[in-house]
Amino acid sequence: SIVLTIVPLVIVMNDMMDRLGTLIVIFVTAELQFVVQLYFFMHIRDGQGPRWNVMTLILGVTILLTVVGGSIWIMGNNTVAH
C-alpha cells in the first residue's frame, strides 16, 4: 500500500511522464491500492460467511460512481460557467 502511494508521488513530483502517462499511472495504482485495501484490511474474501459486506461494498461503489459521474456531467454541461 505504501509503495502504491509513493510511486505516483515520485512520478508527479519529478515530472517523469507526460500528462496522459501520469494520469494512467495514478489511476492504475489507485485501483490496485483499492484492491489491496479490500483484500488485506477489509477482508473481502471468498468464504462461507454472510455476504453483507460484499453487498454493502457494491452499494457504496454504486453511490460513489453515481455522485462522481453526476458531478462530472454537471461540470461538463454547466452553461452558466462558460
LOKOLNU-206417 format. One record per residue: y, z, x of N, C-alpha, C in turn; residue in one letter. Coordinates in nm, 3 decimals. Last residue first. Example, Ala and Ser with C-alpha at 12.3 -4.5 7.8 and 13.67 -1.06 7.14 Angstrom:
# residues 2
<n_Y=-0.225&n_Z=0.708&n_X=1.285&ca_Y=-0.106&ca_Z=0.714&ca_X=1.367&c_Y=0.003&c_Z=0.787&c_X=1.290&residuo=S>
<n_Y=-0.569&n_Z=0.780&n_X=1.319&ca_Y=-0.450&ca_Z=0.780&ca_X=1.230&c_Y=-0.330&c_Z=0.780&c_X=1.320&residuo=A>
//
This chain:
# residues 82
<n_Y=2.902&n_Z=-1.856&n_X=-1.958&ca_Y=2.932&ca_Z=-1.980&ca_X=-1.884&c_Y=3.075&c_Z=-2.011&c_X=-1.890&residuo=H>
<n_Y=2.866&n_Z=-1.639&n_X=-2.122&ca_Y=2.887&ca_Z=-1.613&ca_X=-1.980&c_Y=2.926&c_Z=-1.739&c_X=-1.902&residuo=A>
<n_Y=2.806&n_Z=-1.750&n_X=-2.367&ca_Y=2.932&ca_Z=-1.678&ca_X=-2.353&c_Y=2.967&c_Z=-1.660&c_X=-2.205&residuo=V>
<n_Y=2.551&n_Z=-1.848&n_X=-2.365&ca_Y=2.661&ca_Z=-1.945&ca_X=-2.355&c_Y=2.796&c_Z=-1.877&c_X=-2.338&residuo=T>
<n_Y=2.260&n_Z=-1.766&n_X=-2.233&ca_Y=2.383&ca_Z=-1.699&ca_X=-2.273&c_Y=2.501&c_Z=-1.794&c_X=-2.255&residuo=N>
<n_Y=2.013&n_Z=-1.843&n_X=-2.143&ca_Y=2.070&ca_Z=-1.913&ca_X=-2.258&c_Y=2.197&c_Z=-1.849&c_X=-2.311&residuo=N>
<n_Y=1.941&n_Z=-1.677&n_X=-1.934&ca_Y=1.945&ca_Z=-1.821&ca_X=-1.912&c_Y=2.013&c_Z=-1.898&c_X=-2.023&residuo=G>
<n_Y=1.942&n_Z=-1.425&n_X=-2.049&ca_Y=2.036&ca_Z=-1.453&ca_X=-1.941&c_Y=2.049&c_Z=-1.602&c_X=-1.916&residuo=M>
<n_Y=1.734&n_Z=-1.461&n_X=-2.238&ca_Y=1.869&ca_Z=-1.432&ca_X=-2.284&c_Y=1.970&c_Z=-1.465&c_X=-2.175&residuo=I>
<n_Y=1.517&n_Z=-1.503&n_X=-2.063&ca_Y=1.553&ca_Z=-1.606&ca_X=-2.161&c_Y=1.697&c_Z=-1.585&c_X=-2.210&residuo=W>
<n_Y=1.511&n_Z=-1.261&n_X=-1.927&ca_Y=1.535&ca_Z=-1.385&ca_X=-1.852&c_Y=1.579&c_Z=-1.496&c_X=-1.947&residuo=I>
<n_Y=1.451&n_Z=-1.092&n_X=-2.144&ca_Y=1.575&ca_Z=-1.074&ca_X=-2.067&c_Y=1.610&c_Z=-1.200&c_X=-1.989&residuo=S>
<n_Y=1.199&n_Z=-1.188&n_X=-2.222&ca_Y=1.313&ca_Z=-1.194&ca_X=-2.314&c_Y=1.446&c_Z=-1.180&c_X=-2.242&residuo=G>
<n_Y=1.052&n_Z=-1.126&n_X=-1.989&ca_Y=1.066&ca_Z=-1.265&ca_X=-2.034&c_Y=1.183&c_Z=-1.282&c_X=-2.130&residuo=G>
<n_Y=1.078&n_Z=-0.843&n_X=-1.990&ca_Y=1.127&ca_Z=-0.923&ca_X=-1.877&c_Y=1.148&c_Z=-1.068&c_X=-1.918&residuo=V>
<n_Y=0.964&n_Z=-0.779&n_X=-2.244&ca_Y=1.100&ca_Z=-0.736&ca_X=-2.209&c_Y=1.157&c_Z=-0.822&c_X=-2.096&residuo=V>
<n_Y=0.709&n_Z=-0.899&n_X=-2.224&ca_Y=0.799&ca_Z=-0.933&ca_X=-2.334&c_Y=0.943&c_Z=-0.898&c_X=-2.299&residuo=T>
<n_Y=0.600&n_Z=-0.773&n_X=-2.000&ca_Y=0.623&ca_Z=-0.918&ca_X=-1.996&c_Y=0.717&c_Z=-0.963&c_X=-2.107&residuo=L>
<n_Y=0.592&n_Z=-0.505&n_X=-2.101&ca_Y=0.669&ca_Z=-0.539&ca_X=-1.982&c_Y=0.701&c_Z=-0.688&c_X=-1.976&residuo=L>
<n_Y=0.413&n_Z=-0.532&n_X=-2.315&ca_Y=0.551&ca_Z=-0.491&ca_X=-2.341&c_Y=0.641&c_Z=-0.528&c_X=-2.223&residuo=I>
<n_Y=0.184&n_Z=-0.608&n_X=-2.167&ca_Y=0.238&ca_Z=-0.694&ca_X=-2.273&c_Y=0.383&c_Z=-0.661&c_X=-2.303&residuo=T>
<n_Y=0.148&n_Z=-0.384&n_X=-2.006&ca_Y=0.178&ca_Z=-0.513&ca_X=-1.942&c_Y=0.235&c_Z=-0.610&c_X=-2.044&residuo=V>
<n_Y=0.088&n_Z=-0.194&n_X=-2.208&ca_Y=0.205&ca_Z=-0.177&ca_X=-2.121&c_Y=0.245&c_Z=-0.307&c_X=-2.054&residuo=G>
<n_Y=-0.150&n_Z=-0.300&n_X=-2.313&ca_Y=-0.033&ca_Z=-0.286&ca_X=-2.399&c_Y=0.094&c_Z=-0.273&c_X=-2.314&residuo=L>
<n_Y=-0.311&n_Z=-0.278&n_X=-2.083&ca_Y=-0.287&ca_Z=-0.410&ca_X=-2.142&c_Y=-0.164&c_Z=-0.405&c_X=-2.233&residuo=I>
<n_Y=-0.314&n_Z=0.003&n_X=-2.052&ca_Y=-0.258&ca_Z=-0.083&ca_X=-1.948&c_Y=-0.224&c_Z=-0.221&c_X=-2.004&residuo=L>
<n_Y=-0.449&n_Z=0.076&n_X=-2.283&ca_Y=-0.312&ca_Z=0.120&ca_X=-2.264&c_Y=-0.243&c_Z=0.036&c_X=-2.159&residuo=T>
<n_Y=-0.698&n_Z=-0.037&n_X=-2.225&ca_Y=-0.622&ca_Z=-0.085&ca_X=-2.341&c_Y=-0.475&c_Z=-0.045&c_X=-2.331&residuo=M>
<n_Y=-0.766&n_Z=0.117&n_X=-2.002&ca_Y=-0.751&ca_Z=-0.028&ca_X=-1.987&c_Y=-0.671&c_Z=-0.085&c_X=-2.105&residuo=V>
<n_Y=-0.782&n_Z=0.372&n_X=-2.113&ca_Y=-0.686&ca_Z=0.347&ca_X=-2.006&c_Y=-0.663&c_Z=0.198&c_X=-1.984&residuo=N>
<n_Y=-0.986&n_Z=0.345&n_X=-2.300&ca_Y=-0.850&ca_Z=0.369&ca_X=-2.347&c_Y=-0.748&c_Z=0.339&c_X=-2.238&residuo=W>
<n_Y=-1.259&n_Z=0.308&n_X=-2.272&ca_Y=-1.170&ca_Z=0.203&ca_X=-2.221&c_Y=-1.024&c_Z=0.224&c_X=-2.264&residuo=R>
<n_Y=-1.470&n_Z=0.576&n_X=-2.159&ca_Y=-1.393&ca_Z=0.505&ca_X=-2.262&c_Y=-1.292&c_Z=0.410&c_X=-2.199&residuo=P>
<n_Y=-1.719&n_Z=0.515&n_X=-1.898&ca_Y=-1.623&ca_Z=0.593&ca_X=-1.975&c_Y=-1.551&c_Z=0.511&c_X=-2.079&residuo=G>
<n_Y=-1.874&n_Z=0.369&n_X=-1.729&ca_Y=-1.929&ca_Z=0.399&ca_X=-1.860&c_Y=-1.831&c_Z=0.472&c_X=-1.951&residuo=Q>
<n_Y=-1.684&n_Z=0.114&n_X=-1.552&ca_Y=-1.762&ca_Z=0.236&ca_X=-1.563&c_Y=-1.808&c_Z=0.258&c_X=-1.705&residuo=G>
<n_Y=-1.469&n_Z=-0.047&n_X=-1.336&ca_Y=-1.577&ca_Z=-0.063&ca_X=-1.433&c_Y=-1.658&c_Z=0.064&c_X=-1.435&residuo=D>
<n_Y=-1.144&n_Z=0.109&n_X=-1.308&ca_Y=-1.267&ca_Z=0.051&ca_X=-1.255&c_Y=-1.365&c_Z=0.029&c_X=-1.367&residuo=R>
<n_Y=-0.869&n_Z=0.241&n_X=-1.233&ca_Y=-0.908&ca_Z=0.140&ca_X=-1.332&c_Y=-1.027&c_Z=0.066&c_X=-1.273&residuo=I>
<n_Y=-0.747&n_Z=0.453&n_X=-1.088&ca_Y=-0.892&ca_Z=0.450&ca_X=-1.113&c_Y=-0.930&c_Z=0.358&c_X=-1.229&residuo=H>
<n_Y=-0.499&n_Z=0.475&n_X=-0.991&ca_Y=-0.513&ca_Z=0.494&ca_X=-1.135&c_Y=-0.658&c_Z=0.484&c_X=-1.180&residuo=M>
<n_Y=-0.547&n_Z=0.437&n_X=-0.717&ca_Y=-0.473&ca_Z=0.553&ca_X=-0.761&c_Y=-0.486&c_Z=0.580&c_X=-0.910&residuo=F>
<n_Y=-0.710&n_Z=0.207&n_X=-0.674&ca_Y=-0.730&ca_Z=0.328&ca_X=-0.594&c_Y=-0.661&c_Z=0.451&c_X=-0.651&residuo=F>
<n_Y=-0.642&n_Z=0.015&n_X=-0.878&ca_Y=-0.780&ca_Z=0.041&ca_X=-0.838&c_Y=-0.796&c_Z=0.177&c_X=-0.770&residuo=Y>
<n_Y=-0.363&n_Z=0.014&n_X=-0.910&ca_Y=-0.453&ca_Z=0.032&ca_X=-1.024&c_Y=-0.591&c_Z=0.077&c_X=-0.980&residuo=L>
<n_Y=-0.275&n_Z=-0.030&n_X=-0.647&ca_Y=-0.236&ca_Z=0.091&ca_X=-0.718&c_Y=-0.329&c_Z=0.118&c_X=-0.836&residuo=Q>
<n_Y=-0.388&n_Z=-0.283&n_X=-0.597&ca_Y=-0.426&ca_Z=-0.168&ca_X=-0.515&c_Y=-0.393&c_Z=-0.038&c_X=-0.587&residuo=V>
<n_Y=-0.251&n_Z=-0.437&n_X=-0.789&ca_Y=-0.397&ca_Z=-0.423&ca_X=-0.796&c_Y=-0.444&c_Z=-0.302&c_X=-0.716&residuo=V>
<n_Y=0.012&n_Z=-0.410&n_X=-0.691&ca_Y=-0.021&ca_Z=-0.370&ca_X=-0.828&c_Y=-0.171&c_Z=-0.346&c_X=-0.843&residuo=F>
<n_Y=-0.015&n_Z=-0.530&n_X=-0.443&ca_Y=0.013&ca_Z=-0.388&ca_X=-0.448&c_Y=-0.016&c_Z=-0.332&c_X=-0.588&residuo=Q>
<n_Y=-0.054&n_Z=-0.794&n_X=-0.524&ca_Y=-0.160&ca_Z=-0.724&ca_X=-0.451&c_Y=-0.139&c_Z=-0.573&c_X=-0.455&residuo=L>
<n_Y=0.197&n_Z=-0.842&n_X=-0.641&ca_Y=0.076&ca_Z=-0.848&ca_X=-0.723&c_Y=-0.040&c_Z=-0.777&c_X=-0.655&residuo=E>
<n_Y=0.360&n_Z=-0.813&n_X=-0.414&ca_Y=0.380&ca_Z=-0.726&ca_X=-0.530&c_Y=0.256&c_Z=-0.725&c_X=-0.619&residuo=A>
<n_Y=0.269&n_Z=-1.020&n_X=-0.252&ca_Y=0.246&ca_Z=-0.882&ca_X=-0.208&c_Y=0.269&c_Z=-0.783&c_X=-0.323&residuo=T>
<n_Y=0.354&n_Z=-1.235&n_X=-0.415&ca_Y=0.212&ca_Z=-1.218&ca_X=-0.383&c_Y=0.184&c_Z=-1.074&c_X=-0.339&residuo=V>
<n_Y=0.635&n_Z=-1.199&n_X=-0.424&ca_Y=0.556&ca_Z=-1.195&ca_X=-0.547&c_Y=0.407&c_Z=-1.172&c_X=-0.518&residuo=F>
<n_Y=0.703&n_Z=-1.218&n_X=-0.149&ca_Y=0.736&ca_Z=-1.098&ca_X=-0.226&c_Y=0.649&c_Z=-1.089&c_X=-0.351&residuo=I>
<n_Y=0.613&n_Z=-1.478&n_X=-0.087&ca_Y=0.555&ca_Z=-1.362&ca_X=-0.018&c_Y=0.582&c_Z=-1.234&c_X=-0.097&residuo=V>
<n_Y=0.784&n_Z=-1.625&n_X=-0.257&ca_Y=0.638&ca_Z=-1.632&ca_X=-0.274&c_Y=0.571&c_Z=-1.513&c_X=-0.208&residuo=I>
<n_Y=1.035&n_Z=-1.562&n_X=-0.148&ca_Y=1.002&ca_Z=-1.524&ca_X=-0.286&c_Y=0.852&c_Z=-1.526&c_X=-0.310&residuo=L>
<n_Y=1.006&n_Z=-1.679&n_X=0.106&ca_Y=1.028&ca_Z=-1.535&ca_X=0.092&c_Y=0.993&c_Z=-1.487&c_X=-0.048&residuo=T>
<n_Y=0.981&n_Z=-1.948&n_X=0.037&ca_Y=0.873&ca_Z=-1.880&ca_X=0.106&c_Y=0.884&c_Z=-1.729&c_X=0.095&residuo=G>
<n_Y=1.237&n_Z=-1.991&n_X=-0.076&ca_Y=1.116&ca_Z=-2.008&ca_X=-0.155&c_Y=0.997&c_Z=-1.935&c_X=-0.092&residuo=L>
<n_Y=1.415&n_Z=-1.940&n_X=0.145&ca_Y=1.421&ca_Z=-1.864&ca_X=0.020&c_Y=1.293&c_Z=-1.872&c_X=-0.061&residuo=R>
<n_Y=1.235&n_Z=-1.939&n_X=0.461&ca_Y=1.337&ca_Z=-1.987&ca_X=0.369&c_Y=1.326&c_Z=-1.910&c_X=0.238&residuo=D>
<n_Y=1.173&n_Z=-1.656&n_X=0.681&ca_Y=1.133&ca_Z=-1.771&ca_X=0.599&c_Y=1.252&c_Z=-1.820&c_X=0.519&residuo=M>
<n_Y=1.289&n_Z=-1.446&n_X=0.821&ca_Y=1.182&ca_Z=-1.522&ca_X=0.885&c_Y=1.141&c_Z=-1.647&c_X=0.809&residuo=M>
<n_Y=1.494&n_Z=-1.244&n_X=0.821&ca_Y=1.519&ca_Z=-1.381&ca_X=0.776&c_Y=1.417&c_Z=-1.477&c_X=0.838&residuo=D>
<n_Y=1.450&n_Z=-0.980&n_X=0.865&ca_Y=1.459&ca_Z=-1.066&ca_X=0.983&c_Y=1.481&c_Z=-1.213&c_X=0.950&residuo=N>
<n_Y=1.437&n_Z=-0.874&n_X=0.605&ca_Y=1.535&ca_Z=-0.821&ca_X=0.699&c_Y=1.555&c_Z=-0.911&c_X=0.822&residuo=M>
<n_Y=1.222&n_Z=-1.019&n_X=0.489&ca_Y=1.358&ca_Z=-1.031&ca_X=0.436&c_Y=1.461&c_Z=-0.986&c_X=0.539&residuo=V>
<n_Y=1.005&n_Z=-0.944&n_X=0.650&ca_Y=1.036&ca_Z=-1.086&ca_X=0.631&c_Y=1.179&c_Z=-1.104&c_X=0.582&residuo=I>
<n_Y=1.008&n_Z=-0.667&n_X=0.621&ca_Y=1.030&ca_Z=-0.726&ca_X=0.754&c_Y=1.069&c_Z=-0.873&c_X=0.741&residuo=V>
<n_Y=0.950&n_Z=-0.648&n_X=0.345&ca_Y=1.073&ca_Z=-0.592&ca_X=0.400&c_Y=1.107&c_Z=-0.654&c_X=0.536&residuo=L>
<n_Y=0.695&n_Z=-0.760&n_X=0.317&ca_Y=0.812&ca_Z=-0.832&ca_X=0.263&c_Y=0.945&c_Z=-0.779&c_X=0.317&residuo=P>
<n_Y=0.555&n_Z=-0.554&n_X=0.482&ca_Y=0.552&ca_Z=-0.698&ca_X=0.511&c_Y=0.670&c_Z=-0.772&c_X=0.448&residuo=V>
<n_Y=0.583&n_Z=-0.299&n_X=0.364&ca_Y=0.653&ca_Z=-0.329&ca_X=0.489&c_Y=0.660&c_Z=-0.479&c_X=0.516&residuo=I>
<n_Y=0.419&n_Z=-0.304&n_X=0.139&ca_Y=0.562&ca_Z=-0.278&ca_X=0.123&c_Y=0.639&c_Z=-0.322&c_X=0.247&residuo=T>
<n_Y=0.170&n_Z=-0.345&n_X=0.235&ca_Y=0.218&ca_Z=-0.440&ca_X=0.135&c_Y=0.365&c_Z=-0.416&c_X=0.100&residuo=L>
<n_Y=0.147&n_Z=-0.118&n_X=0.394&ca_Y=0.156&ca_Z=-0.250&ca_X=0.459&c_Y=0.211&c_Z=-0.352&c_X=0.362&residuo=V>
<n_Y=0.122&n_Z=0.075&n_X=0.194&ca_Y=0.238&ca_Z=0.079&ca_X=0.284&c_Y=0.257&c_Z=-0.057&c_X=0.352&residuo=I>
<n_Y=-0.119&n_Z=0.000&n_X=0.082&ca_Y=0.000&ca_Z=0.000&ca_X=0.000&c_Y=0.126&c_Z=0.000&c_X=0.087&residuo=S>
//
